[in-house]
């Protein structure tokens, strides 16, 4: 029981924190927000006071036949209503613009967060799940800010103003109306609590559903190739059913509000009309001028409640979305762990150096040492176990082994995509944890097996690492990367626009552009993760000379897809189950007739 109460309190506390944090995005626009609230209050006042003026217009005007009084006060009422309409128009326009500014800021924070998160986060979360923050969660927040915030304030003002107006006209009849209104308030409170629970479940279910949809779209070729369309549909349908159940419950409780409130409001109006006439006949209510606005208030009393519940449910949906957005924004960022002080600088001699805190300069060479390194992705199962090796400037170190041996993990640790749990990794004798992550990554170049090219021109894709590169430098890089021969055949050459991860290029051509991109930045350390895996044998032979030039005067760490590409390596490291089991030259390893020999002869599979 105590646990249940604690959970409820945490939920309410969470709501207030979420609201407080959401309104923090209005920083710099507080004056406009206050102006919106004042305009909303006046709009509500115009409606309430305009109705209250009917008392004197009927009592003093029509009952006494004072037509001048009627004309003057009717004109005043018209002015009040007109100003209320203008205030309504004004706060609506201001709020729309304010909400767009707030959403702009939220999207900026979301994008910054995406770029700041460690790779380990993306290993555990689907793209569709992350996109949900930018789409559904942001959309629900937009709806709440555009319309619902102002209308919630308006409804609250109307509720308070209507009750005050009723009690100012007659206490006894107002107490009768208040009894029914209290029932409405109790129902709304209970039902809104349930609504919020189901709206949160609906948002979570929608996020998972979007993740499945995104996965199906990305893997459509695989699904069709293996005839798994039915299995994919079943998986989608399961997630869709969970969403349907949550959405149905949310909308069911939402739709309960209107018929319940409307029915009770009619009952309230009927009771108050009958009792009001009896009070009028018996002199408890002095005149028809008092009863008329009073009954209008009773009739209108349900409207702000109904209005409130409709927009409050939108607010609940937005809160669920905002909670998820802020939870995501609070995920630990990569730079939180970046405590390195050593920076990479370019000195007056046009060469790069490591600059320590005391301003000591160490030349950038490209020497790498792994010293008894162990690593686990989940903190339990070691992917690398006591791995040690070194790579001096100008050396080519190759990693071979079957799938899951730990090859790609090794090269993912150097740029600190993941952090090791045991051992040390040094770059030019400096512990990589002492180097700022941004400087560390500038000091190496990576060509991955999975090539990603941006929806931009070939020119901009090649010079992506060094945006200030000249066209001549781009051409030279393309020549080194072996891409010149196919780029020259394209209609727009370097200005050719690439679509959807360069789908208008072949896999080999995409890899050549990626190699060219690596060539334009010239750090002393080059990492090739099966860089020629998507290039056919003929193309591979054509660019062999270019690859040699690309690797010239650099420390090169290469994961081999074809063992023929690592024959001239200074050292070949053979991995199995996260351990280095063999190391040496190509000829020496063949003579040992061990694991490398079996891989080279095809006795066991490389991949």
C-alpha positions in Angstrom: 0.0 0.0 0.0 2.8 2.4 0.9 4.6 1.6 -2.3 1.5 2.4 -4.3 1.1 5.7 -2.6 4.7 6.5 -3.2 4.4 5.7 -6.9 1.4 8.0 -7.3 3.3 10.8 -5.5 6.2 10.3 -7.8 3.9 10.5 -10.9 2.4 13.8 -9.7 5.9 15.1 -8.8 7.1 14.1 -12.2 4.2 16.0 -13.9 5.1 19.2 -12.0 8.8 18.8 -12.9 7.9 18.2 -16.5 5.7 21.3 -16.7 8.4 23.4 -15.0 11.0 22.2 -17.4 8.7 22.7 -20.4 8.0 26.3 -19.4 11.8 26.8 -19.0 11.9 26.8 -22.8 9.9 30.1 -22.7 13.0 31.8 -21.3 13.4 35.1 -23.2 9.7 35.1 -24.0 8.3 35.4 -20.5 6.8 38.9 -21.2 4.8 37.5 -24.2 3.7 34.5 -22.1 2.4 36.9 -19.4 0.7 39.0 -22.0 -1.0 35.8 -23.4 -2.3 35.0 -19.9 -3.6 38.6 -19.4 -5.4 38.5 -22.7 -6.9 35.1 -21.9 -8.1 36.4 -18.5 -9.7 39.5 -20.2 -11.4 37.3 -22.8 -12.9 35.2 -20.0 -13.9 38.4 -18.1 -15.6 39.9 -21.2 -17.8 36.8 -21.4 -18.6 36.6 -17.7 -19.2 40.3 -17.1 -21.1 40.7 -20.4 -23.6 38.1 -19.1 -23.7 39.8 -15.6 -24.7 43.1 -17.2 -27.9 41.5 -18.4 -29.2 41.8 -14.8 -29.3 45.6 -14.8 -30.3 45.9 -18.5 -33.4 43.8 -17.8 -34.1 45.0 -14.3 -33.4 48.7 -14.7 -33.9 49.0 -18.5 -36.8 46.8 -19.6 -38.7 46.6 -16.3 -38.6 50.3 -15.7 -38.8 51.3 -19.4 -35.5 53.3 -19.4 -34.5 52.9 -23.0 -31.5 55.3 -22.7 -30.1 53.0 -20.0 -30.7 50.0 -22.3 -28.9 51.7 -25.3 -26.0 52.9 -23.2 -25.4 49.6 -21.4 -26.0 47.5 -24.4 -23.4 49.5 -26.3 -21.0 49.0 -23.3 -21.7 45.3 -23.4 -21.0 45.3 -27.2 -17.7 47.1 -26.7 -16.7 44.6 -23.9 -17.5 41.6 -26.2 -15.7 43.2 -29.1 -12.5 43.8 -27.0 -12.8 40.2 -25.8 -12.9 39.0 -29.4 -9.8 41.1 -30.2 -8.0 39.7 -27.1 -9.0 36.2 -28.2 -7.5 36.8 -31.7 -4.4 38.4 -30.2 -3.5 35.7 -27.7 -4.2 32.9 -30.3 -1.7 34.5 -32.7 0.9 35.2 -30.1 0.7 31.7 -28.7 1.1 30.0 -32.1 4.3 32.0 -32.7 5.5 31.3 -29.1 4.9 27.6 -29.4 6.9 27.4 -32.7 9.8 29.1 -31.0 9.7 26.6 -28.1 9.4 23.6 -30.4 12.3 24.9 -32.4 14.4 25.0 -29.2 13.3 21.5 -28.2 14.2 20.1 -31.6 17.6 21.7 -31.4 18.2 20.1 -28.0 17.1 16.7 -29.3 19.4 17.0 -32.3 22.3 18.1 -30.1 21.6 15.1 -27.9 21.6 12.6 -30.8 25.0 13.9 -31.8 26.4 13.8 -28.3 25.3 10.3 -27.3 27.8 7.4 -27.3 27.5 4.7 -29.9 26.6 2.2 -27.2 23.2 4.0 -26.9 22.4 3.4 -30.6 23.3 -0.2 -30.3 20.4 -0.7 -27.9 17.8 1.6 -29.5 16.1 1.5 -32.8 16.1 4.4 -35.3 12.3 4.4 -35.3 12.3 4.8 -31.5 14.6 7.8 -31.7 12.6 9.4 -34.5 9.5 9.1 -32.3 10.9 11.9 -30.1 11.1 14.2 -33.1 7.7 13.3 -34.5 4.9 12.1 -32.2 6.3 13.4 -29.0 7.1 16.8 -30.4 3.7 16.9 -32.3 1.8 16.3 -29.1 3.7 19.1 -27.4 3.0 21.4 -30.3 -0.7 20.8 -30.1 -0.7 21.4 -26.4 1.2 24.7 -26.7 -0.6 26.0 -29.8 -4.1 25.6 -28.5 -4.5 23.8 -25.2 -2.4 25.9 -22.9 -4.4 29.1 -23.5 -7.7 27.2 -23.5 -6.9 25.6 -20.2 -6.3 29.0 -18.6 -9.4 30.3 -20.3 -11.5 27.5 -19.0 -10.2 27.9 -15.5 -11.0 31.6 -15.6 -14.5 30.9 -16.9 -15.1 28.3 -14.2 -14.0 30.8 -11.4 -15.7 33.7 -13.0 -19.0 31.8 -13.6 -19.1 30.6 -10.0 -18.4 34.2 -8.7 -21.1 35.6 -10.9 -23.6 33.0 -9.7 -23.0 33.6 -6.0 -23.1 37.4 -6.6 -26.6 37.0 -8.0 -28.1 34.4 -5.6 -26.4 32.2 -3.0 -29.1 29.6 -2.5 -29.6 28.7 -6.1 -25.8 28.8 -6.7 -25.4 26.2 -3.9 -27.9 23.9 -5.6 -25.9 24.3 -8.9 -22.6 23.8 -7.1 -23.7 20.3 -5.8 -24.0 19.0 -9.4 -20.8 20.9 -10.4 -18.9 19.2 -7.6 -20.0 15.8 -8.9 -18.6 16.9 -12.3 -15.3 17.9 -10.8 -14.9 14.7 -8.9 -15.5 12.6 -12.0 -13.1 14.7 -14.1 -10.4 14.3 -11.5 -10.7 10.5 -11.3 -11.1 10.0 -15.1 -8.2 12.3 -15.9 -5.9 10.3 -13.7 -6.8 7.2 -15.7 -6.5 9.0 -19.0 -2.9 10.1 -18.2 -1.9 6.5 -17.4 -3.3 5.2 -20.7 -1.9 8.1 -22.7 1.5 7.3 -21.4 1.1 3.7 -22.3 -0.2 4.7 -25.8 2.9 6.9 -26.4 5.3 4.1 -25.4 3.4 1.6 -27.5 3.5 3.9 -30.5 7.3 4.3 -30.1 7.8 0.5 -30.2 5.4 0.3 -33.2 7.4 2.9 -35.1 10.6 1.0 -34.3 9.2 -2.2 -35.9 7.9 -0.2 -39.0 11.3 1.4 -39.5 13.1 -2.0 -39.1 10.7 -3.6 -41.7 11.2 -0.8 -44.2 15.0 -0.9 -43.9 15.0 -4.7 -44.1 12.4 -5.1 -46.9 14.9 -6.7 -49.3 15.9 -9.3 -46.7 12.3 -10.0 -45.8 11.4 -10.6 -49.4 14.6 -12.6 -50.1 13.9 -15.1 -47.3 10.0 -14.9 -47.6 9.6 -13.6 -44.1 6.8 -11.2 -45.0 4.3 -13.1 -42.9 6.6 -13.2 -39.8 7.2 -9.5 -40.2 3.5 -8.8 -40.4 2.9 -10.9 -37.2 5.5 -9.0 -35.3 4.0 -5.7 -36.5 0.5 -6.9 -35.7 1.5 -7.7 -32.1 2.9 -4.3 -31.5 -0.1 -2.7 -33.3 -2.5 -4.6 -31.0 -0.7 -3.3 -27.9 -1.0 0.2 -29.3 -4.7 -0.3 -30.1 -5.4 -1.5 -26.6 -3.7 1.4 -25.0 -5.2 3.9 -27.5 -8.7 2.5 -27.1 -8.5 2.8 -23.3 -7.2 6.3 -23.5 -9.9 7.5 -26.0 -12.6 5.5 -24.1 -11.9 7.5 -20.9 -11.5 10.7 -22.8 -14.9 10.3 -24.6 -16.6 9.6 -21.2 -16.2 13.2 -20.2 -18.4 15.0 -22.7 -21.6 12.9 -22.4 -21.3 12.7 -18.6 -20.7 16.5 -18.3 -23.4 17.4 -20.8 -26.0 15.1 -19.2 -25.3 16.5 -15.8 -25.3 20.1 -17.1 -28.8 19.6 -18.6 -30.0 18.1 -15.3 -28.4 21.0 -13.4 -30.1 23.5 -15.7 -33.5 21.8 -15.4 -33.4 21.7 -11.6 -32.1 25.3 -11.3 -34.8 26.5 -13.7 -37.6 24.9 -11.7 -36.2 26.0 -8.3 -35.4 29.4 -9.7 -39.0 30.0 -10.9 -40.2 28.9 -7.4 -37.7 31.3 -5.8 -38.9 34.1 -8.1 -42.6 33.5 -7.3 -41.9 33.4 -3.6 -39.7 36.5 -3.7 -36.5 34.8 -2.7 -35.0 36.0 -6.1 -36.1 39.6 -6.5 -36.6 39.9 -10.2 -36.5 38.2 -13.6 -33.4 40.4 -14.3 -31.5 38.4 -11.6 -32.8 35.0 -12.6 -32.1 35.3 -16.3 -28.2 35.8 -16.1 -28.2 33.3 -13.2 -29.7 30.6 -15.4 -27.3 31.5 -18.3 -24.4 31.0 -15.8 -25.9 27.6 -14.8 -26.3 26.6 -18.4 -22.8 27.8 -19.2 -21.2 26.3 -16.1 -20.7 22.9 -17.8 -19.1 24.3 -20.9 -15.8 25.4 -19.4 -15.6 22.0 -17.6 -16.2 20.2 -20.9 -13.7 22.5 -22.7 -11.2 22.0 -19.9 -11.4 18.2 -20.1 -10.9 18.2 -23.9 -7.8 20.3 -23.7 -6.6 18.8 -20.4 -6.4 15.4 -22.2 -4.3 17.1 -24.9 -2.1 18.4 -22.1 -1.9 14.9 -20.7 -0.8 13.5 -24.0 1.8 16.3 -24.3 3.0 15.6 -20.8 3.5 12.0 -21.7 5.5 13.0 -24.7 7.4 15.7 -22.9 8.4 13.3 -20.1 9.8 10.9 -22.7 11.7 13.8 -24.4 13.2 15.0 -21.2 14.1 11.4 -20.1 15.9 11.1 -23.4 17.6 14.5 -23.0 18.8 13.3 -19.5 20.6 10.3 -20.9 24.3 10.4 -20.1 26.3 12.0 -22.9 29.6 11.0 -24.4 31.3 14.2 -23.3 30.3 13.6 -19.7 33.1 11.0 -19.6 35.4 13.3 -21.6 37.8 14.4 -19.0 40.8 14.6 -21.3 42.9 17.8 -21.2 45.4 17.1 -24.0 44.5 18.8 -27.3 45.6 18.5 -30.9 46.9 21.8 -32.2 48.6 23.0 -35.4 51.8 24.9 -34.7 53.5 27.7 -36.6 55.6 25.1 -38.5 52.3 23.8 -40.0 52.7 20.5 -38.2 50.4 18.9 -35.6 51.3 18.4 -32.0 49.7 17.1 -28.8 49.5 20.0 -26.3 49.5 19.0 -22.7 48.0 21.2 -19.8 51.4 22.6 -19.1 51.7 23.6 -22.8 54.3 20.9 -23.5 54.2 19.9 -27.1 54.5 16.3 -28.3 54.8 15.6 -32.1 51.8 13.8 -33.7 53.3 10.5 -35.0 50.7 7.7 -35.0 52.2 5.2 -32.6 49.6 3.0 -31.0 49.9 0.6 -28.0 47.3 -1.7 -26.6 48.5 -2.9 -23.2 46.5 -5.9 -21.7 43.2 -4.5 -22.9 39.9 -6.2 -22.0 36.4 -5.1 -23.0 32.8 -6.1 -22.6 29.7 -4.5 -24.2 27.4 -5.6 -21.4 29.8 -5.7 -18.5 29.6 -9.5 -18.3 30.8 -11.3 -21.4 34.3 -10.2 -22.5 34.6 -9.5 -26.2 38.3 -8.8 -25.8 40.5 -10.5 -23.3 44.0 -9.3 -22.4 44.8 -8.0 -25.9 48.3 -6.5 -26.3 50.0 -5.2 -29.4 51.7 -2.1 -30.8 51.8 -0.3 -34.1 54.7 2.1 -34.9 54.4 5.0 -37.4 54.4 3.7 -41.0 53.5 0.1 -40.0 50.6 -1.8 -41.4 48.9 -4.1 -38.8 46.2 -6.5 -40.0 43.6 -8.2 -37.9 42.1 -11.5 -39.2 39.8 -14.0 -37.6 36.3 -15.4 -37.9 33.2 -13.4 -37.2 32.9 -12.4 -33.5 36.6 -12.7 -32.9 36.8 -9.1 -31.8 38.4 -7.4 -34.8 35.9 -4.5 -35.2 35.8 -4.0 -31.5 39.5 -3.3 -31.4 39.2 -0.4 -33.9 36.1 0.9 -32.1 38.0 1.4 -28.9 40.7 3.6 -30.4 38.4 6.6 -31.2 36.6 5.9 -27.9 33.3 4.8 -29.4 33.4 2.5 -26.4 35.6 2.7 -23.3 37.7 -0.2 -22.1 37.3 -1.7 -18.7 40.8 -3.0 -18.2 44.3 -2.2 -19.5 45.4 1.0 -21.3 45.5 2.3 -24.9 48.1 4.9 -25.8 48.5 7.2 -28.8 52.0 8.6 -29.1 52.6 7.5 -25.5 49.6 9.3 -24.2 46.7 7.5 -22.6 43.7 8.1 -24.8 41.6 8.9 -21.7 43.9 12.0 -21.2 43.2 13.2 -24.7 40.1 15.2 -25.5 37.7 13.0 -27.6 37.4 15.6 -30.3 41.2 15.9 -30.7 41.6 12.1 -30.5 39.2 11.6 -33.4 40.8 14.3 -35.5 44.0 12.3 -35.2 42.7 9.3 -37.1 40.7 8.4 -40.2 38.3 5.5 -40.5 36.8 3.7 -43.5 34.0 1.5 -42.3 32.7 -1.7 -43.9 29.2 -0.1 -43.9 29.6 3.1 -46.0 27.4 6.0 -45.2 27.2 8.9 -47.6 25.1 11.9 -47.1 22.3 13.3 -49.3 24.6 15.8 -50.9 27.0 16.1 -53.9 30.0 13.8 -54.3 32.2 16.8 -53.9 30.8 17.6 -50.4 30.8 14.0 -49.4 34.5 13.6 -50.2 35.5 16.8 -48.4 33.3 16.1 -45.4 36.2 15.6 -43.0 37.8 19.0 -44.2 35.0 21.2 -45.4 37.5 24.0 -46.3 39.3 21.7 -48.9 39.9 23.1 -52.3 38.6 21.4 -55.5 42.2 20.4 -56.4 42.5 18.6 -53.0 39.2 16.8 -53.6 40.4 15.7 -57.1 43.7 14.4 -55.6 41.8 12.6 -52.9 39.5 11.0 -55.4 42.5 9.9 -57.4 44.1 8.3 -54.4 40.8 6.6 -53.4 40.4 5.3 -56.9 37.1 7.1 -57.5 38.2 9.4 -60.4 37.5 6.9 -63.2 33.8 6.5 -62.3 33.2 10.1 -61.3 34.4 11.4 -64.6 31.8 9.3 -66.4 28.9 10.8 -64.4 26.9 13.6 -66.1 27.5 16.1 -63.3 30.9 14.7 -62.2 31.6 15.9 -58.7 28.4 17.9 -58.5 26.3 14.6 -58.8 23.7 14.5 -56.1 23.6 11.3 -54.0 20.2 10.1 -52.9 19.2 8.1 -49.8 22.6 6.9 -48.7 23.9 7.0 -52.4 21.5 4.5 -53.7 22.2 5.9 -57.2 25.8 4.5 -56.9 26.9 0.9 -56.8 28.2 -0.6 -53.6 31.8 -0.5 -55.0 31.4 3.1 -56.1 30.1 4.1 -52.6 33.2 2.4 -51.1 35.5 4.3 -53.4 33.9 7.6 -52.4 34.4 6.6 -48.8 38.1 5.8 -49.4 38.5 9.2 -51.1 37.0 10.8 -48.1 39.6 9.1 -45.9 42.3 10.4 -48.3 41.4 14.0 -48.0 42.2 14.1 -44.3 45.7 13.0 -43.7 46.1 12.1 -40.0 49.0 9.6 -39.3 46.6 6.8 -38.3 44.3 5.1 -40.8 41.8 2.5 -39.9 40.3 0.3 -42.6 37.4 -1.9 -41.5 37.1 -4.4 -44.4 37.3 -1.3 -46.6 37.4 -3.4 -49.8 34.7 -5.8 -48.9 32.1 -4.3 -51.3 34.6 -3.9 -54.2 34.8 -6.6 -56.8 38.1 -8.3 -57.6 38.6 -6.3 -60.8 38.0 -3.0 -59.1 40.2 -4.0 -56.2 43.1 -4.6 -58.5 42.6 -1.3 -60.2 42.9 0.6 -56.9 45.6 -1.5 -55.3 48.2 1.1 -56.2 45.9 3.9 -54.9 45.4 2.0 -51.7 49.2 1.8 -51.2 49.4 5.5 -51.7 46.6 6.1 -49.3 48.4 4.0 -46.7 51.8 5.5 -47.4 53.5 7.3 -44.5 50.7 6.3 -42.1 50.1 3.8 -39.4 47.5 1.5 -40.7 45.2 -0.8 -38.8 43.3 -3.0 -41.2 40.6 -5.6 -40.8 40.9 -8.1 -43.7 38.0 -9.3 -45.7 40.3 -11.0 -48.2 43.5 -12.4 -46.8 45.2 -11.5 -50.0 45.0 -7.9 -49.0 47.1 -8.3 -45.9 50.1 -10.3 -47.2 52.4 -7.3 -47.2 51.4 -6.3 -43.6 54.2 -5.7 -41.1 52.3 -7.8 -38.6 49.2 -10.0 -38.9 47.3 -10.6 -35.7 45.0 -13.6 -35.6 42.1 -13.3 -33.1 39.7 -15.9 -31.8 37.2 -15.4 -29.0 38.7 -12.0 -28.1 42.3 -13.2 -27.8 45.3 -12.9 -30.0 46.3 -16.5 -30.7 48.8 -15.9 -33.5 51.0 -13.0 -34.7 53.7 -12.6 -37.3 54.4 -12.2 -41.0 52.3 -13.8 -43.7 55.0 -16.4 -44.6 55.8 -17.2 -41.0 52.1 -17.8 -40.1 51.7 -20.1 -43.0 54.7 -22.1 -41.9 53.2 -22.5 -38.4 50.1 -24.2 -40.1 47.9 -22.9 -37.3 44.7 -20.9 -37.4 45.9 -18.4 -40.0 47.0 -21.3 -42.3 43.5 -22.8 -42.0 41.8 -19.4 -42.8 44.2 -18.8 -45.7 43.6 -22.2 -47.2 39.9 -22.0 -46.7 39.7 -24.9 -44.2 37.7 -22.6 -41.9 35.6 -19.6 -42.8 37.0 -16.1 -42.4 33.5 -14.6 -42.0 
